[in-house]
Amino acid sequence: MNTEFAAMADKTIPLPTADMGGEELFRLGMMYSTGQGGAPVDLISAHMMFNLAAMRGSVEASVYRRELSREMDREDVAEAQKAARQWLDQGRIGLVA
């Protein structure tokens, strides 16, 4: 195993958790949309995080989600929406109370 791959394998990719609020999920969306904090640039995951953050009350996330949607293929947006629904269905992320 080369050292670059080993270093990448040691990094933990940030994932949403059930206790995260809208602002925390929004920050995850920003990380995935820009590649900050060890997250890969992944627009589908970014859209998913913005979607979950918007459901948790982040107005800013809904703006970023809309902007990101304009840059993505329709199929990728559908995949991000499906991923967000799966997280909700698995009970990992709840809606705003």
OpenMM code with the backbone's topology and positions (N, CA, C; nanometers):
from openmm import Vec3, app, unit

residues = "MET ASN THR GLU PHE ALA ALA MET ALA ASP LYS THR ILE PRO LEU PRO THR ALA ASP MET GLY GLY GLU GLU LEU PHE ARG LEU GLY MET MET TYR SER THR GLY GLN GLY GLY ALA PRO VAL ASP LEU ILE SER ALA HIS MET MET PHE ASN LEU ALA ALA MET ARG GLY SER VAL GLU ALA SER VAL TYR ARG ARG GLU LEU SER ARG GLU MET ASP ARG GLU ASP VAL ALA GLU ALA GLN LYS ALA ALA ARG GLN TRP LEU ASP GLN GLY ARG ILE GLY LEU VAL ALA".split()
positions = [
    Vec3(0.0861, -0.1173, 0.0000),
    Vec3(0.0000, 0.0000, 0.0000),
    Vec3(0.0901, 0.1228, 0.0000),
    Vec3(0.0651, 0.2168, -0.0960),
    Vec3(0.1501, 0.3354, -0.0978),
    Vec3(0.1109, 0.4303, 0.0139),
    Vec3(0.2012, 0.5205, 0.0504),
    Vec3(0.1778, 0.6065, 0.1668),
    Vec3(0.0638, 0.7048, 0.1446),
    Vec3(0.0447, 0.7525, 0.0218),
    Vec3(-0.0652, 0.8451, -0.0050),
    Vec3(-0.1999, 0.7761, 0.0193),
    Vec3(-0.2133, 0.6520, -0.0312),
    Vec3(-0.3375, 0.5779, -0.0117),
    Vec3(-0.3577, 0.5464, 0.1360),
    Vec3(-0.2519, 0.5113, 0.2064),
    Vec3(-0.2621, 0.4801, 0.3491),
    Vec3(-0.3076, 0.6030, 0.4267),
    Vec3(-0.2546, 0.7191, 0.3926),
    Vec3(-0.2953, 0.8424, 0.4597),
    Vec3(-0.4423, 0.8706, 0.4337),
    Vec3(-0.4887, 0.8477, 0.3119),
    Vec3(-0.6291, 0.8681, 0.2788),
    Vec3(-0.7171, 0.7690, 0.3546),
    Vec3(-0.6727, 0.6469, 0.3687),
    Vec3(-0.7510, 0.5434, 0.4364),
    Vec3(-0.7674, 0.5745, 0.5848),
    Vec3(-0.6711, 0.6484, 0.6439),
    Vec3(-0.6784, 0.6824, 0.7852),
    Vec3(-0.7759, 0.7964, 0.8139),
    Vec3(-0.8112, 0.8746, 0.7127),
    Vec3(-0.9021, 0.9868, 0.7322),
    Vec3(-1.0453, 0.9365, 0.7467),
    Vec3(-1.1171, 0.9965, 0.8370),
    Vec3(-1.2574, 0.9642, 0.8557),
    Vec3(-1.3404, 1.0616, 0.7737),
    Vec3(-1.4231, 1.0081, 0.6877),
    Vec3(-1.5104, 1.0927, 0.6076),
    Vec3(-1.6267, 1.1350, 0.6948),
    Vec3(-1.6530, 1.2660, 0.7044),
    Vec3(-1.7617, 1.3118, 0.7900),
    Vec3(-1.8980, 1.2685, 0.7372),
    Vec3(-1.9809, 1.2183, 0.8279),
    Vec3(-2.1154, 1.1723, 0.7936),
    Vec3(-2.2163, 1.2381, 0.8866),
    Vec3(-2.3391, 1.2540, 0.8409),
    Vec3(-2.4410, 1.3130, 0.9287),
    Vec3(-2.4815, 1.2159, 1.0390),
    Vec3(-2.5161, 1.2710, 1.1530),
    Vec3(-2.5662, 1.1901, 1.2633),
    Vec3(-2.7031, 1.2435, 1.3045),
    Vec3(-2.7785, 1.1609, 1.3747),
    Vec3(-2.9157, 1.1953, 1.4123),
    Vec3(-2.9240, 1.3166, 1.5035),
    Vec3(-2.8183, 1.3437, 1.5790),
    Vec3(-2.8235, 1.4556, 1.6727),
    Vec3(-2.7761, 1.5882, 1.6135),
    Vec3(-2.7397, 1.5905, 1.4872),
    Vec3(-2.6930, 1.7144, 1.4249),
    Vec3(-2.8099, 1.8074, 1.3940),
    Vec3(-2.7866, 1.9348, 1.4198),
    Vec3(-2.8841, 2.0373, 1.3871),
    Vec3(-2.8635, 2.0883, 1.2455),
    Vec3(-2.9474, 2.1804, 1.2061),
    Vec3(-2.9420, 2.2360, 1.0715),
    Vec3(-2.8085, 2.2988, 1.0372),
    Vec3(-2.7502, 2.3721, 1.1327),
    Vec3(-2.6235, 2.4392, 1.1046),
    Vec3(-2.5084, 2.3397, 1.0888),
    Vec3(-2.5089, 2.2349, 1.1689),
    Vec3(-2.4043, 2.1322, 1.1568),
    Vec3(-2.4161, 2.0585, 1.0234),
    Vec3(-2.5375, 2.0266, 0.9847),
    Vec3(-2.5587, 1.9603, 0.8559),
    Vec3(-2.5230, 2.0531, 0.7405),
    Vec3(-2.5529, 2.1818, 0.7571),
    Vec3(-2.5147, 2.2800, 0.6559),
    Vec3(-2.3630, 2.2823, 0.6390),
    Vec3(-2.2900, 2.2807, 0.7523),
    Vec3(-2.1427, 2.2800, 0.7442),
    Vec3(-2.0915, 2.1549, 0.6727),
    Vec3(-2.1567, 2.0402, 0.6978),
    Vec3(-2.1186, 1.9188, 0.6242),
    Vec3(-2.1418, 1.9379, 0.4747),
    Vec3(-2.2536, 1.9980, 0.4389),
    Vec3(-2.2806, 2.0266, 0.2979),
    Vec3(-2.1727, 2.1145, 0.2366),
    Vec3(-2.1298, 2.2146, 0.3115),
    Vec3(-2.0222, 2.3016, 0.2627),
    Vec3(-1.8927, 2.2233, 0.2463),
    Vec3(-1.8657, 2.1336, 0.3419),
    Vec3(-1.7446, 2.0526, 0.3329),
    Vec3(-1.7463, 1.9674, 0.2058),
    Vec3(-1.8585, 1.9003, 0.1790),
    Vec3(-1.8673, 1.8152, 0.0613),
    Vec3(-1.8698, 1.8956, -0.0681),
    Vec3(-1.9234, 2.0154, -0.0644),
    Vec3(-1.9293, 2.0945, -0.1878),
    Vec3(-1.7953, 2.1580, -0.2217),
    Vec3(-1.7068, 2.1733, -0.1210),
    Vec3(-1.5782, 2.2394, -0.1445),
    Vec3(-1.4567, 2.1501, -0.1204),
    Vec3(-1.4778, 2.0334, -0.0581),
    Vec3(-1.3660, 1.9440, -0.0279),
    Vec3(-1.2880, 1.9835, 0.0957),
    Vec3(-1.3461, 2.0624, 0.1831),
    Vec3(-1.2775, 2.1033, 0.3052),
    Vec3(-1.2878, 1.9960, 0.4126),
    Vec3(-1.1997, 2.0019, 0.5092),
    Vec3(-1.2071, 1.9178, 0.6277),
    Vec3(-1.1947, 1.7688, 0.6028),
    Vec3(-1.1275, 1.7294, 0.4973),
    Vec3(-1.1077, 1.5875, 0.4698),
    Vec3(-1.2191, 1.5234, 0.3902),
    Vec3(-1.3250, 1.5984, 0.3612),
    Vec3(-1.4337, 1.5435, 0.2800),
    Vec3(-1.3972, 1.5519, 0.1323),
    Vec3(-1.4333, 1.4511, 0.0555),
    Vec3(-1.4107, 1.4608, -0.0888),
    Vec3(-1.5116, 1.5577, -0.1493),
    Vec3(-1.4766, 1.6197, -0.2610),
    Vec3(-1.5758, 1.7004, -0.3324),
    Vec3(-1.6770, 1.6025, -0.3904),
    Vec3(-1.7991, 1.6136, -0.3436),
    Vec3(-1.9051, 1.5217, -0.3830),
    Vec3(-2.0356, 1.6002, -0.3820),
    Vec3(-2.0788, 1.6444, -0.4997),
    Vec3(-2.1959, 1.7303, -0.5086),
    Vec3(-2.3241, 1.6586, -0.4697),
    Vec3(-2.3308, 1.5289, -0.4933),
    Vec3(-2.4495, 1.4529, -0.4531),
    Vec3(-2.4607, 1.4510, -0.3008),
    Vec3(-2.3503, 1.4233, -0.2327),
    Vec3(-2.3506, 1.4245, -0.0863),
    Vec3(-2.3758, 1.5653, -0.0329),
    Vec3(-2.3188, 1.6659, -0.0982),
    Vec3(-2.3413, 1.8042, -0.0558),
    Vec3(-2.4895, 1.8389, -0.0650),
    Vec3(-2.5529, 1.8032, -0.1765),
    Vec3(-2.6957, 1.8307, -0.1934),
    Vec3(-2.7750, 1.7582, -0.0853),
    Vec3(-2.7392, 1.6342, -0.0582),
    Vec3(-2.8067, 1.5569, 0.0462),
    Vec3(-2.7955, 1.6272, 0.1810),
    Vec3(-2.6756, 1.6736, 0.2166),
    Vec3(-2.6546, 1.7413, 0.3447),
    Vec3(-2.7338, 1.8708, 0.3509),
    Vec3(-2.7326, 1.9476, 0.2413),
    Vec3(-2.8102, 2.0720, 0.2380),
    Vec3(-2.9593, 2.0420, 0.2528),
    Vec3(-3.0049, 1.9349, 0.1911),
    Vec3(-3.1452, 1.8955, 0.2003),
    Vec3(-3.1804, 1.8611, 0.3453),
    Vec3(-3.0982, 1.7793, 0.4088),
    Vec3(-3.1223, 1.7427, 0.5485),
    Vec3(-3.1154, 1.8652, 0.6393),
    Vec3(-3.0200, 1.9541, 0.6126),
    Vec3(-3.0062, 2.0761, 0.6926),
    Vec3(-3.1300, 2.1643, 0.6777),
    Vec3(-3.1810, 2.1747, 0.5559),
    Vec3(-3.3018, 2.2542, 0.5326),
    Vec3(-3.4196, 2.1947, 0.6089),
    Vec3(-3.4265, 2.0626, 0.6132),
    Vec3(-3.5330, 1.9970, 0.6891),
    Vec3(-3.5194, 2.0227, 0.8385),
    Vec3(-3.3978, 2.0513, 0.8807),
    Vec3(-3.3715, 2.0809, 1.0219),
    Vec3(-3.3769, 2.2315, 1.0498),
    Vec3(-3.4248, 2.3088, 0.9519),
    Vec3(-3.4489, 2.4508, 0.9763),
    Vec3(-3.3454, 2.5479, 0.9240),
    Vec3(-3.2447, 2.5031, 0.8517),
    Vec3(-3.1432, 2.5940, 0.7989),
    Vec3(-3.1920, 2.6585, 0.6689),
    Vec3(-3.2236, 2.7864, 0.6776),
    Vec3(-3.2678, 2.8607, 0.5593),
    Vec3(-3.1526, 2.8722, 0.4600),
    Vec3(-3.0330, 2.8950, 0.5118),
    Vec3(-2.9146, 2.9081, 0.4274),
    Vec3(-2.8916, 2.7809, 0.3454),
    Vec3(-2.9153, 2.6656, 0.4068),
    Vec3(-2.8970, 2.5385, 0.3364),
    Vec3(-2.9928, 2.5259, 0.2191),
    Vec3(-3.1147, 2.5731, 0.2345),
    Vec3(-3.2104, 2.5631, 0.1238),
    Vec3(-3.1667, 2.6506, 0.0069),
    Vec3(-3.1031, 2.7643, 0.0355),
    Vec3(-3.0509, 2.8510, -0.0711),
    Vec3(-2.9358, 2.7813, -0.1439),
    Vec3(-2.8432, 2.7244, -0.0682),
    Vec3(-2.7297, 2.6552, -0.1284),
    Vec3(-2.7747, 2.5314, -0.2061),
    Vec3(-2.8729, 2.4605, -0.1532),
    Vec3(-2.9258, 2.3427, -0.2225),
    Vec3(-2.9833, 2.3824, -0.3585),
    Vec3(-3.0579, 2.4904, -0.3597),
    Vec3(-3.1168, 2.5382, -0.4854),
    Vec3(-3.0074, 2.5764, -0.5857),
    Vec3(-2.9058, 2.6494, -0.5383),
    Vec3(-2.7955, 2.6886, -0.6256),
    Vec3(-2.7196, 2.5666, -0.6787),
    Vec3(-2.6932, 2.4725, -0.5908),
    Vec3(-2.6209, 2.3517, -0.6296),
    Vec3(-2.7008, 2.2706, -0.7313),
    Vec3(-2.8313, 2.2663, -0.7129),
    Vec3(-2.9182, 2.1923, -0.8060),
    Vec3(-2.9045, 2.2432, -0.9486),
    Vec3(-2.8813, 2.3720, -0.9627),
    Vec3(-2.8662, 2.4322, -1.0960),
    Vec3(-2.7379, 2.3885, -1.1655),
    Vec3(-2.6400, 2.3439, -1.0861),
    Vec3(-2.5112, 2.3010, -1.1408),
    Vec3(-2.5033, 2.1505, -1.1628),
    Vec3(-2.6062, 2.0778, -1.1185),
    Vec3(-2.6018, 1.9315, -1.1226),
    Vec3(-2.6930, 1.8771, -1.2317),
    Vec3(-2.6610, 1.7560, -1.2771),
    Vec3(-2.7506, 1.6841, -1.3679),
    Vec3(-2.8756, 1.6448, -1.2914),
    Vec3(-2.9857, 1.6358, -1.3630),
    Vec3(-3.1137, 1.5984, -1.3025),
    Vec3(-3.1042, 1.4639, -1.2304),
    Vec3(-3.0311, 1.3699, -1.2911),
    Vec3(-3.0165, 1.2368, -1.2321),
    Vec3(-2.9405, 1.2430, -1.0998),
    Vec3(-2.8399, 1.3303, -1.0921),
    Vec3(-2.7622, 1.3443, -0.9690),
    Vec3(-2.8459, 1.4074, -0.8574),
    Vec3(-2.9300, 1.5046, -0.8929),
    Vec3(-3.0199, 1.5644, -0.7939),
    Vec3(-3.1155, 1.4578, -0.7414),
    Vec3(-3.1688, 1.3762, -0.8316),
    Vec3(-3.2599, 1.2690, -0.7903),
    Vec3(-3.1893, 1.1705, -0.6975),
    Vec3(-3.0637, 1.1397, -0.7273),
    Vec3(-2.9872, 1.0482, -0.6412),
    Vec3(-2.9650, 1.1086, -0.5028),
    Vec3(-2.9352, 1.2385, -0.4979),
    Vec3(-2.9161, 1.3063, -0.3690),
    Vec3(-3.0455, 1.3074, -0.2882),
    Vec3(-3.1572, 1.3316, -0.3540),
    Vec3(-3.2860, 1.3313, -0.2851),
    Vec3(-3.3200, 1.1919, -0.2327),
    Vec3(-3.2890, 1.0923, -0.3128),
    Vec3(-3.3126, 0.9539, -0.2706),
    Vec3(-3.2273, 0.9202, -0.1485),
    Vec3(-3.1015, 0.9627, -0.1496),
    Vec3(-3.0116, 0.9364, -0.0366),
    Vec3(-3.0636, 1.0042, 0.0908),
    Vec3(-3.1133, 1.1260, 0.0783),
    Vec3(-3.1681, 1.1966, 0.1949),
    Vec3(-3.2909, 1.1231, 0.2481),
    Vec3(-3.3778, 1.0774, 0.1573),
    Vec3(-3.4962, 1.0017, 0.2008),
    Vec3(-3.4559, 0.8734, 0.2714),
    Vec3(-3.3519, 0.8053, 0.2211),
    Vec3(-3.3058, 0.6822, 0.2848),
    Vec3(-3.2557, 0.7093, 0.4264),
    Vec3(-3.1833, 0.8184, 0.4471),
    Vec3(-3.1380, 0.8546, 0.5811),
    Vec3(-3.2574, 0.8785, 0.6714),
    Vec3(-3.3579, 0.9490, 0.6188),
    Vec3(-3.4781, 0.9746, 0.6986),
    Vec3(-3.5501, 0.8443, 0.7310),
    Vec3(-3.5637, 0.7572, 0.6305),
    Vec3(-3.6335, 0.6302, 0.6501),
    Vec3(-3.5629, 0.5403, 0.7508),
    Vec3(-3.4313, 0.5502, 0.7569),
    Vec3(-3.3551, 0.4690, 0.8522),
    Vec3(-3.3544, 0.5300, 0.9912),
    Vec3(-3.4191, 0.6433, 1.0041),
    Vec3(-3.4290, 0.7076, 1.1350),
    Vec3(-3.3023, 0.7749, 1.1814),
    Vec3(-3.2104, 0.7963, 1.0907),
    Vec3(-3.0840, 0.8580, 1.1312),
    Vec3(-3.0988, 1.0086, 1.1484),
    Vec3(-3.1820, 1.0686, 1.0686),
    Vec3(-3.2020, 1.2127, 1.0737),
    Vec3(-3.3503, 1.2399, 1.0857),
    Vec3(-3.3913, 1.3081, 1.1888),
    Vec3(-3.5326, 1.3414, 1.2057),
    Vec3(-3.5633, 1.4800, 1.1513),
    Vec3(-3.6905, 1.5080, 1.1348),
    Vec3(-3.7347, 1.6386, 1.0878),
    Vec3(-3.7377, 1.7382, 1.2034),
    Vec3(-3.7540, 1.8657, 1.1692),
    Vec3(-3.7660, 1.9702, 1.2701),
    Vec3(-3.8897, 1.9408, 1.3535),
    Vec3(-3.8761, 1.9515, 1.4838),
    Vec3(-3.9892, 1.9222, 1.5746),
    Vec3(-4.0905, 2.0343, 1.5710),
] * unit.nanometer
topology = app.Topology()
chain = topology.addChain("A")
for resn in residues:
    res = topology.addResidue(resn, chain)
    for name in ("N", "CA", "C"):
        topology.addAtom(name, app.Element.getBySymbol(name[0]), res)
